[in-house]
Amino acid sequence: MSRNPERPPAPEPLPVPVVDNHCHLDIAAGFDGGLPVEQALAEAAGVGVPRIVQIGCDLPGARFAVEAARTHRGIVAGVALHPNEAPVLAARGELEAAYAEIERLAADPVVRAVGETGLDYYRTGEDGRAAQHESFRWHVDLAKRLDKTLVIHDRDSHDDIVRVLDEVGAPDRWVMHCFSGDADFARACLDRGAHLSFAGTVTFKNAVPVQEALRTTPLDRVLVETDAPFLTPMPYRGRVNASYLVPVTVRAMAQMRGDDLELLCAAIAANTDRAFGGTWDSWDQSDA
């Protein structure tokens, strides 16, 4: 996809720091207009986003996430095989070996999450769904065995996400990344213990169901993310996203919900600690 390389301006800092709980710094650095890791962290910290969960969704990305979290105090890691990655690896006969490496990486203390895993019926057709389901179930089990937070990717697969979780049992902590459903699906996830994470998509004009889901979500279950370099919030849609733009999304969320901005920020900060299994400092294993 062609993107406007012009960088959006830095927004006004948030009154209470929050965490970008889903970011792809490695992918962003390779985009025209993307930021190197150190600059991305510095600019985010400057507007009240001093912490990032770096998500690796293939083997190179998972290795990068662990190394970045070891190197930078502002980062912890999530590692998994993206649902669109699983059918590719299965076709090559490489899925079992990939599982073994993800499990090894996930055991590292800098890793808080197993994810993003889940189901994606938009980019993977019927022939790849069996591998996606197998991979999703394997990652759910891994999150339980290692007591890590499960981070779920869901695209055009709401009903099957819930069905699989009901069959295998959701972990104690799980996050619906970049929530894309309506209010009914939000309630189904919340009833099963989820935290719902909202990205820049919630600011899009055609995202009325997601906005209704945001208003449905209790204050103590709301998270925020960028999914950078993707899903840049309005009015900068089409440009490269980065964690320093989290305040744009948070302010839009506060307005949609009718929340005081400071109250919402404080809730997001507390929710992120709870969703990812403890205060940030208790997980700080970096050398930086």
C-alpha positions in Angstrom: 0.0 0.0 0.0 1.3 3.5 -0.9 1.5 5.7 2.1 2.1 9.4 2.5 5.6 9.7 4.0 4.9 13.1 5.6 4.9 12.6 9.3 2.0 13.9 11.4 2.9 16.5 14.0 3.4 15.5 17.6 0.1 15.9 19.6 -0.2 17.5 23.0 1.1 15.2 25.7 -1.3 13.1 27.7 -1.9 14.2 31.4 -1.2 10.6 32.6 1.2 8.2 30.8 -0.2 5.3 29.0 1.2 2.2 27.3 1.0 1.4 23.5 0.1 -2.2 24.1 0.6 -3.4 20.4 3.3 -2.0 18.1 5.6 -3.3 15.3 8.7 -1.2 15.6 10.7 -3.4 13.3 8.1 -3.1 10.5 7.7 0.6 11.0 11.4 1.3 10.7 11.3 -0.2 7.2 8.5 2.1 5.9 9.1 5.3 4.0 8.5 7.8 6.8 8.9 5.3 9.6 11.1 5.9 12.6 14.2 4.1 13.9 13.5 2.4 17.2 15.4 4.8 19.4 13.6 7.8 17.9 10.2 6.1 18.0 10.7 5.5 21.7 11.9 9.0 22.5 9.1 10.7 20.5 6.4 8.5 22.2 7.8 9.2 25.7 7.7 12.9 24.9 3.9 12.9 24.6 3.1 10.6 27.5 3.6 7.1 26.0 6.8 5.9 27.7 6.1 2.1 27.3 5.5 -0.1 24.3 4.6 -3.8 23.9 6.6 -4.8 20.8 4.8 -7.7 19.0 6.6 -10.2 16.9 4.3 -12.2 14.6 6.8 -14.3 12.7 10.1 -15.9 13.7 12.3 -12.9 12.6 9.8 -10.5 14.3 9.7 -12.6 17.5 13.5 -12.6 17.7 13.5 -8.9 17.1 10.9 -8.3 19.9 12.9 -10.2 22.5 16.2 -8.5 21.6 14.5 -5.0 21.6 12.9 -5.7 25.0 16.3 -6.8 26.4 17.9 -3.6 25.1 15.3 -0.9 25.9 13.6 -0.2 29.2 10.6 1.2 27.3 9.8 -2.2 25.7 8.4 -5.6 26.6 7.7 -8.3 24.1 5.0 -10.4 22.7 5.8 -13.4 20.4 3.7 -15.7 18.2 3.0 -16.8 14.7 0.4 -14.6 13.1 -2.6 -16.5 11.8 -1.6 -15.7 8.2 1.9 -17.1 8.9 0.7 -20.5 10.1 -0.7 -21.8 6.8 2.5 -20.8 5.0 4.7 -22.6 7.5 2.4 -25.6 7.4 2.7 -25.8 3.6 6.5 -25.9 3.9 6.4 -28.5 6.7 8.0 -26.0 9.1 5.2 -25.3 11.5 6.3 -27.7 14.3 9.9 -26.3 14.2 8.4 -22.7 14.4 6.3 -23.7 17.4 9.4 -24.9 19.1 11.3 -21.6 18.6 8.3 -19.5 19.6 8.0 -21.5 22.8 11.7 -21.0 23.6 11.4 -17.3 23.0 8.2 -16.9 24.9 9.9 -18.3 28.0 12.2 -15.3 28.2 11.4 -13.0 31.1 11.2 -10.0 28.8 8.2 -11.6 27.1 4.9 -10.7 28.6 2.5 -12.0 25.9 1.9 -14.8 23.5 0.6 -13.0 20.5 -0.5 -12.0 18.1 -2.3 -15.2 17.3 -5.9 -15.9 16.3 -7.9 -16.2 13.1 -7.9 -14.1 9.9 -10.4 -15.0 7.2 -9.7 -11.9 5.2 -6.3 -12.8 3.9 -6.4 -16.6 4.3 -8.9 -18.7 2.4 -10.7 -21.9 3.3 -7.6 -24.0 2.5 -5.6 -22.3 5.2 -8.1 -22.3 8.0 -7.3 -25.7 9.4 -3.7 -24.6 10.0 -4.9 -21.3 11.5 -7.2 -23.1 14.0 -4.4 -25.5 14.9 -2.0 -22.7 15.5 -4.5 -20.6 17.5 -5.2 -23.6 19.8 -1.5 -24.2 20.2 -0.8 -20.6 21.2 -3.7 -20.6 23.7 -2.2 -23.6 25.4 1.3 -22.0 25.4 -0.1 -18.9 27.0 -1.6 -21.0 29.8 1.4 -23.1 30.3 3.8 -20.1 30.6 1.3 -17.9 32.4 1.6 -15.2 29.7 -1.1 -12.9 28.4 -2.8 -14.1 25.2 -3.1 -11.4 22.4 -5.7 -12.2 19.8 -5.8 -11.1 16.2 -9.4 -11.4 14.8 -10.3 -10.4 11.3 -13.7 -11.5 9.9 -13.7 -14.4 12.3 -15.6 -13.2 15.4 -17.8 -16.3 15.9 -15.0 -18.8 15.5 -12.7 -16.8 17.9 -15.4 -17.2 20.6 -16.1 -20.8 19.7 -12.4 -21.9 20.0 -12.0 -20.0 23.3 -15.1 -21.7 24.7 -13.8 -25.1 23.6 -10.3 -24.8 25.0 -10.8 -22.3 27.7 -9.5 -18.7 27.7 -6.4 -17.9 29.7 -6.7 -15.8 32.8 -5.4 -12.8 30.9 -6.2 -12.1 27.3 -6.4 -9.1 25.0 -8.5 -8.6 21.9 -6.0 -6.7 19.8 -7.4 -3.9 17.5 -11.0 -4.6 18.5 -13.0 -4.7 15.3 -16.4 -6.1 16.3 -19.7 -4.5 17.4 -21.2 -4.1 20.9 -22.6 -7.6 21.0 -19.2 -9.1 20.2 -17.6 -6.8 22.7 -20.0 -8.2 25.4 -19.2 -11.8 24.3 -15.5 -11.1 24.8 -15.9 -9.2 28.0 -18.1 -12.0 29.5 -15.1 -14.3 28.9 -12.7 -12.0 30.7 -11.1 -10.0 27.8 -9.5 -6.6 27.8 -10.5 -4.8 24.6 -7.8 -2.8 22.9 -8.7 0.0 20.5 -6.5 1.3 17.7 -6.8 4.3 15.3 -9.6 2.5 13.5 -12.0 3.6 16.2 -11.6 7.2 14.8 -12.6 6.2 11.3 -15.9 7.5 10.0 -17.1 4.1 9.0 -16.3 2.5 12.3 -19.6 3.2 14.0 -20.0 -0.5 15.3 -16.5 -0.3 16.9 -17.3 3.1 18.4 -20.4 1.6 19.9 -18.3 -1.3 21.3 -16.0 1.2 22.9 -18.9 2.9 24.7 -20.1 -0.6 25.8 -16.7 -1.5 27.3 -16.3 -0.9 31.1 -13.6 1.6 32.1 -11.6 -1.1 33.7 -11.3 -3.2 30.5 -10.2 -0.5 28.0 -6.8 -0.5 26.4 -5.2 1.5 23.6 -2.7 0.6 20.9 -1.3 1.8 17.6 -0.6 -1.4 15.7 2.0 0.9 14.1 3.0 1.3 11.4 -0.6 0.6 10.5 -4.1 2.0 11.4 -3.1 5.6 11.8 -5.9 7.6 13.5 -7.8 10.4 11.8 -7.0 13.0 10.6 -3.8 11.3 9.6 -5.1 8.1 8.0 -2.9 7.0 5.1 0.4 8.1 6.8 2.7 5.9 8.8 1.6 5.3 12.3 3.8 5.5 15.4 3.4 5.3 19.1 3.7 9.1 19.5 0.2 9.3 17.9 -1.5 7.3 20.8 -2.7 10.6 22.3 -4.7 11.3 19.2 -6.6 8.0 19.6 -7.0 8.4 23.4 -8.5 11.9 23.1 -11.0 10.6 20.5 -11.8 7.7 22.8 -12.4 10.0 25.7 -14.7 12.2 23.6 -16.7 9.2 22.3 -17.1 7.7 25.8 -17.8 11.0 27.5 -14.9 10.3 29.9 -12.6 12.8 31.5 -9.3 12.5 29.7 -7.2 12.2 32.8 -9.5 9.5 34.2 -9.4 7.5 31.0 -5.6 7.7 30.8 -5.2 6.5 34.4 -7.6 3.7 33.7 -5.7 2.6 30.6 -2.5 2.6 32.5 -3.8 0.5 35.3 -5.7 -1.8 32.9 -2.5 -2.4 30.9 -0.6 -3.5 34.0 -3.4 -5.8 35.0 -3.9 -7.2 31.5 -0.2 -7.9 31.0 0.4 -9.5 34.4 2.0 -6.9 36.7 3.5 -3.5 36.9 6.0 -2.6 34.2 8.9 -2.3 36.6 8.3 -5.8 37.9 9.0 -7.0 34.3 12.0 -4.8 33.5 14.7 -7.2 32.5 16.6 -4.9 30.0 20.2 -4.0 30.2 19.7 -0.3 29.1 
